[in-house]
């Protein structure tokens, strides 16, 4: 994204990154049939991780009180499209904002280890 912004500097094209974080959607229920069709859990060395993923997909995704609705993404997108000077980044949920702050102050290995849990 940074390279694309630099290449387009001085033009009328603006590049923004919308960082939604957790958002309530149907992605888990839509992904479940594809997961079951394409993942061979029984014969995989990643069986335990796949079982955890299958449990999340079956429940409709990870549960979080901090999930925003699709409207928060729409609001950020509408601003990015209509603003004369859109922001480079739009973190739109509390976890996305906290992640942006942590990323500034934590070493990369620590940050990605934290986020991966």
Buried (B, 14 or more C-beta within 10 A) or exposed (E): EEEEBEEEEEEEEBBBBBBBBBBBBEEBEEBBEEBEEEBEBEEEEEEEEBEEBBEBBEEBBEEBEEBBEEEBBEEBBEBBEEEEEBBEBBBBBBBBEEBEEEEEEBEEEEBEEEEEE
